[in-house]
Amino acid sequence: MEQDGDLIPKPSKNRDIHHEDDETIFMIDVFMTAFRDKMVTFPRWLNDLADKENVNCSQLFQTPLKDYLGADDRRGI
């Protein structure tokens, strides 16, 4: 929805949601900013080592990817 520019509806109030006695309503909180960008997964031990050495993983991953794609910092590909 967000990516398509659709309006994100406001959450419903619990009291406005009809449910049976044996059903439970609960809130799911989603922080969408984390999902807007591509995520990279690597082992925790490697992340811990990078943190210990103050490695900027974002910059480190961007540089070879830009080189591989022939991308320019200002304009992309």
Rosetta blueprint (number, residue, H / E / L):
1 M L
2 E L
3 Q L
4 D L
5 G L
6 D L
7 L L
8 I L
9 P L
10 K L
11 P L
12 S L
13 K L
14 N H
15 R H
16 D H
17 I L
18 H L
19 H L
20 E L
21 D L
22 D L
23 E L
24 T L
25 I L
26 F L
27 M L
28 I L
29 D L
30 V L
31 F L
32 M L
33 T H
34 A H
35 F H
36 R H
37 D L
38 K L
39 M L
40 V L
41 T L
42 F L
43 P L
44 R H
45 W H
46 L H
47 N H
48 D H
49 L H
50 A H
51 D H
52 K H
53 E L
54 N L
55 V L
56 N L
57 C H
58 S H
59 Q H
60 L H
61 F H
62 Q H
63 T H
64 P H
65 L H
66 K H
67 D H
68 Y H
69 L H
70 G L
71 A L
72 D E
73 D L
74 R L
75 R L
76 G E
77 I L
